[in-house]
Amino acid sequence: MRHDIQPNERAFSTKEVAEEVGIATTTVRRYGQILERNGYEFFKDGDRRIFVASDIEALKEIRDTDLPQDEQARIVVEEQKEKLKGYTETALTVSDTYSSALGNPGQTEELLKLLAGELAASREMNVQLKQDMAELKNTVSRLQQDHHVISSGVGNFSQKTHTKLDRMMEDQKQQYEEMLEREKEKSDLLKEELQTMRAEQKQEWQAQNDFNRRLEVTVKNTKGPWEKLFSLFRK
């Protein structure tokens, strides 16, 4: 148990310590937990820490260290143990200090200020926690909205992409059908032209055959040198 308290030594509230060290009240409590789990002793009123000047210096060492905070806390604890060796053991306790303070108006006023500071610090922390919770809710709400917007955007993009692909496929299908129709028309025209050419050729052959038959009949019916001439070609 600590026994290094000085006569009329001032006690500081958590808020006052935070202002003195230049950190938040929540950080004061966190530093206090780090120190305690490594063996540091605070004056206590029940579970509540009572800070004195040496405690403030210990918190500053945790604040300013370049080492891991637990390692620095162990160094502070060793310093505290060495310092406590120089004090004689007394039966003075925190509760005794408060009991004696009740008989001293100045110390009573100091104690009331301490309690009022602690109460104000607790209220301040509650307000801060409420603000943090409200901010957290707003952040979650914004994230949900952003998620909805992103999801909607992805859905719309996907739908538009599918629509464009469907249009492209439909356009390609229509172009292919049009191309097939044109090729079919060309093929039909070509067939008609071939049929026309064959019909004309057939007519020419028929006319030539008719002419040849008439010529042959005429030659047969003709007497004289023409018959002899054609007979030579027939041999």
C-alpha positions as CSV (number, residue, x, y, z in Angstrom):
1,M,0.0,0.0,0.0
2,R,1.2,3.5,-0.8
3,H,2.4,5.6,2.1
4,D,4.1,8.5,0.3
5,I,1.3,11.1,0.6
6,Q,2.5,14.4,1.9
7,P,0.6,16.6,4.4
8,N,-2.0,18.8,2.7
9,E,-1.0,17.3,-0.7
10,R,-3.5,18.2,-3.3
11,A,-5.7,15.6,-4.9
12,F,-6.7,16.0,-8.6
13,S,-9.9,14.9,-10.4
14,T,-9.7,12.9,-13.6
15,K,-10.7,16.0,-15.6
16,E,-8.0,18.1,-13.9
17,V,-5.4,15.4,-14.6
18,A,-6.5,15.3,-18.3
19,E,-6.1,19.1,-18.6
20,E,-2.7,18.9,-16.8
21,V,-1.3,16.1,-18.9
22,G,-3.0,17.3,-22.1
23,I,-5.0,14.1,-22.9
24,A,-8.6,13.1,-22.8
25,T,-10.3,11.8,-19.6
26,T,-10.8,8.4,-21.3
27,T,-7.0,8.3,-22.0
28,V,-6.3,9.1,-18.3
29,R,-8.3,6.1,-17.3
30,R,-6.7,3.9,-20.0
31,Y,-3.2,5.0,-18.8
32,G,-4.2,4.3,-15.2
33,Q,-5.3,0.7,-16.2
34,I,-1.9,0.2,-18.0
35,L,0.0,1.3,-14.9
36,E,-2.1,-0.8,-12.5
37,R,-1.8,-4.0,-14.4
38,N,2.0,-3.6,-14.3
39,G,1.9,-3.1,-10.5
40,Y,1.5,0.6,-10.0
41,E,-0.4,1.7,-6.9
42,F,-2.9,4.6,-6.8
43,F,-4.6,6.0,-3.8
44,K,-8.1,4.7,-3.9
45,D,-11.5,5.6,-2.6
46,G,-13.3,2.3,-3.2
47,D,-12.7,1.7,-6.9
48,R,-12.1,5.3,-7.8
49,R,-8.5,6.5,-8.3
50,I,-7.3,9.6,-6.5
51,F,-4.5,11.3,-8.4
52,V,-1.7,13.2,-6.8
53,A,1.3,15.0,-8.3
54,S,3.5,11.9,-8.6
55,D,0.7,10.1,-10.5
56,I,0.5,13.0,-13.0
57,E,4.3,12.6,-13.6
58,A,3.8,8.8,-14.1
59,L,1.0,9.5,-16.7
60,K,3.3,11.9,-18.5
61,E,6.0,9.2,-18.8
62,I,3.4,6.9,-20.4
63,R,2.4,9.7,-22.7
64,D,5.9,10.7,-23.8
65,T,7.5,7.3,-24.1
66,D,8.8,5.8,-27.4
67,L,8.7,2.3,-25.8
68,P,5.7,0.1,-25.7
69,Q,3.4,1.5,-23.0
70,D,3.4,-1.7,-20.9
71,E,7.2,-1.7,-20.9
72,Q,7.3,2.0,-19.9
73,A,4.7,1.2,-17.2
74,R,7.0,-1.4,-15.7
75,I,9.9,1.2,-15.6
76,V,7.5,3.6,-13.8
77,V,6.5,0.9,-11.3
78,E,10.2,0.2,-10.5
79,E,10.7,4.0,-10.0
80,Q,7.7,4.1,-7.6
81,K,9.0,1.1,-5.6
82,E,12.4,2.8,-5.2
83,K,10.7,6.0,-4.1
84,L,8.5,4.3,-1.6
85,K,11.5,2.8,0.1
86,G,12.4,6.2,1.3
87,Y,9.2,6.7,3.3
88,T,8.4,5.2,6.7
89,E,5.3,3.0,6.9
90,T,2.3,4.8,8.4
91,A,-1.2,3.7,9.2
92,L,-2.6,6.5,7.1
93,T,-5.2,5.4,4.6
94,V,-7.3,7.3,2.1
95,S,-10.4,6.9,4.1
96,D,-8.6,8.3,7.2
97,T,-7.6,11.2,5.1
98,Y,-11.1,11.9,4.1
99,S,-12.3,11.5,7.8
100,S,-9.7,14.0,8.9
101,A,-10.7,16.3,6.0
102,L,-14.2,16.5,7.3
103,G,-12.9,18.3,10.4
104,N,-10.9,20.8,8.3
105,P,-13.1,23.3,6.3
106,G,-10.3,23.9,3.8
107,Q,-9.8,20.2,3.2
108,T,-13.6,19.6,3.1
109,E,-13.9,22.2,0.4
110,E,-11.1,20.6,-1.5
111,L,-12.7,17.2,-1.2
112,L,-16.1,18.6,-2.4
113,K,-14.3,20.2,-5.4
114,L,-12.7,16.9,-6.1
115,L,-16.0,15.0,-6.0
116,A,-17.7,17.7,-8.1
117,G,-14.9,17.5,-10.7
118,E,-15.2,13.7,-10.8
119,L,-19.0,14.1,-11.3
120,A,-18.5,16.6,-14.0
121,A,-16.0,14.4,-15.7
122,S,-18.4,11.5,-15.6
123,R,-21.2,13.6,-17.0
124,E,-18.8,14.8,-19.7
125,M,-17.8,11.3,-20.6
126,N,-21.5,10.3,-20.8
127,V,-22.2,13.2,-23.1
128,Q,-19.1,12.2,-25.2
129,L,-20.3,8.6,-25.3
130,K,-23.8,9.7,-26.5
131,Q,-22.2,11.8,-29.2
132,D,-20.0,9.0,-30.3
133,M,-23.0,6.6,-30.4
134,A,-24.9,9.2,-32.5
135,E,-22.0,9.6,-34.8
136,L,-21.6,5.9,-35.1
137,K,-25.3,5.5,-36.0
138,N,-25.0,8.2,-38.6
139,T,-21.9,6.5,-40.0
140,V,-23.7,3.1,-40.2
141,S,-26.7,4.8,-41.8
142,R,-24.4,6.5,-44.4
143,L,-22.7,3.2,-45.1
144,Q,-26.1,1.5,-45.6
145,Q,-27.2,4.2,-48.0
146,D,-23.9,4.0,-49.9
147,H,-24.3,0.2,-50.1
148,H,-27.8,0.7,-51.4
149,V,-26.6,3.3,-54.0
150,I,-23.8,1.0,-55.1
151,S,-26.0,-2.0,-55.3
152,S,-28.6,0.0,-57.3
153,G,-25.8,1.3,-59.6
154,V,-24.4,-2.2,-60.2
155,G,-27.9,-3.5,-60.9
156,N,-28.7,-0.7,-63.3
157,F,-25.4,-1.1,-65.1
158,S,-25.9,-4.8,-65.4
159,Q,-29.4,-4.3,-66.8
160,K,-28.2,-1.6,-69.3
161,T,-25.4,-3.9,-70.4
162,H,-27.8,-6.8,-70.9
163,T,-30.1,-4.5,-72.8
164,K,-27.3,-3.3,-75.1
165,L,-26.2,-6.9,-75.7
166,D,-29.7,-7.9,-76.6
167,R,-30.0,-4.9,-79.0
168,M,-26.7,-5.8,-80.6
169,M,-27.6,-9.4,-81.0
170,E,-31.0,-8.4,-82.5
171,D,-29.4,-5.9,-84.9
172,Q,-26.8,-8.6,-86.0
173,K,-29.6,-11.1,-86.5
174,Q,-31.6,-8.6,-88.6
175,Q,-28.5,-7.7,-90.6
176,Y,-27.8,-11.4,-91.2
177,E,-31.4,-12.1,-92.3
178,E,-31.3,-9.1,-94.6
179,M,-28.0,-10.3,-96.1
180,L,-29.5,-13.7,-96.7
181,E,-32.5,-12.2,-98.3
182,R,-30.3,-10.2,-100.7
183,E,-28.3,-13.2,-101.6
184,K,-31.4,-15.2,-102.2
185,E,-32.7,-12.5,-104.5
186,K,-29.4,-12.5,-106.4
187,S,-29.6,-16.2,-106.7
188,D,-33.2,-16.1,-108.0
189,L,-32.2,-13.4,-110.5
190,L,-29.3,-15.5,-111.7
191,K,-31.5,-18.6,-112.1
192,E,-33.9,-16.5,-114.2
193,E,-31.1,-15.2,-116.3
194,L,-29.8,-18.8,-116.9
195,Q,-33.3,-20.0,-117.7
196,T,-33.7,-17.2,-120.2
197,M,-30.3,-17.9,-121.8
198,R,-31.1,-21.6,-122.1
199,A,-34.5,-20.8,-123.6
200,E,-33.0,-18.4,-126.1
201,Q,-30.2,-20.9,-126.9
202,K,-32.9,-23.6,-127.4
203,Q,-34.8,-21.3,-129.7
204,E,-31.7,-20.6,-131.7
205,W,-30.9,-24.3,-132.0
206,Q,-34.5,-25.0,-133.0
207,A,-34.4,-22.3,-135.6
208,Q,-31.1,-23.6,-137.0
209,N,-32.4,-27.1,-137.2
210,D,-35.5,-25.9,-139.0
211,F,-33.3,-23.9,-141.4
212,N,-31.1,-26.9,-142.0
213,R,-34.1,-29.1,-142.8
214,R,-35.5,-26.6,-145.2
215,L,-32.2,-26.2,-146.8
216,E,-31.8,-29.9,-147.2
217,V,-35.3,-30.3,-148.7
218,T,-34.6,-27.5,-151.1
219,V,-31.3,-29.1,-152.2
220,K,-32.9,-32.5,-152.8
221,N,-35.6,-31.0,-154.9
222,T,-33.0,-29.1,-157.0
223,K,-31.6,-30.8,-160.2
224,G,-28.4,-30.1,-161.8
225,P,-25.0,-29.1,-160.7
226,W,-26.1,-28.2,-157.2
227,E,-27.2,-31.8,-156.5
228,K,-23.8,-33.1,-157.7
229,L,-22.1,-30.6,-155.5
230,F,-24.0,-31.6,-152.3
231,S,-23.6,-35.2,-153.2
232,L,-19.9,-34.7,-152.9
233,F,-20.3,-33.4,-149.3
234,R,-22.5,-36.4,-148.4
235,K,-19.9,-39.0,-149.4
